[in-house]
Amino acid sequence: MNPDRKPVPVALGLCLLNWLIPGAGFLAARDFRRGIVLFVLLNALFFLGLAYGGYLTVPALPRTEGFNIVALLTFLVQACHGGGCALILLAQKTGGALGGVFAKSGGAAYSDLGAFHFLVAGGLNYFATMRLYDLLAGDPGETDKDGTSAEETAKEEHAGGAA
């Protein structure tokens, strides 16, 4: 089921909620099937990254000696997970409650695997959030390559899901 179209400020608010807690924006828009699947899968990926002792790649500032464009792009994608990444970044900076997770990693290979889990969860949440915006406030007259409008595609998805 596709959610009903919303005004742009409401759609942006739901996208912000979906960025903070993956899947929550879909749940708030009453698209329960997508919301539950995204919530479970993306947060499971994220918590698996925590279990591996993953870390956020915090880049150096541009025009400094340690600046690396790959580190910057990695951080931006990891940050697309939202609230979870904000908590981990805070824990990394302060050595707080989650800070012990980073010290207990089973070695660099597991830590890197955990960081990769954060990267994948963030990238998938980015695409899910953009899809949410498209469903809620995207241009219904915009057409795909085959000439099908977004509104027609949504109706087909709805009809397919009801069958």
Secondary structure, DSSP 4 states (H G I P E B T S, - for coil): -PPPP--HHHHHHHHHHHHHSTTHHHHHTT-HHHHHHHHHHHHHHHHHHHHTT----PPPPTTSTT--HHHHHHHHHHGGGTHHHHHHHHHHHHT-TTHHHHHT-S-HHHHHHHHHHHHHHHHHHHHHHHHHHHHHHS-TT-B-TTS-BHHHHHHHHHHHHH-
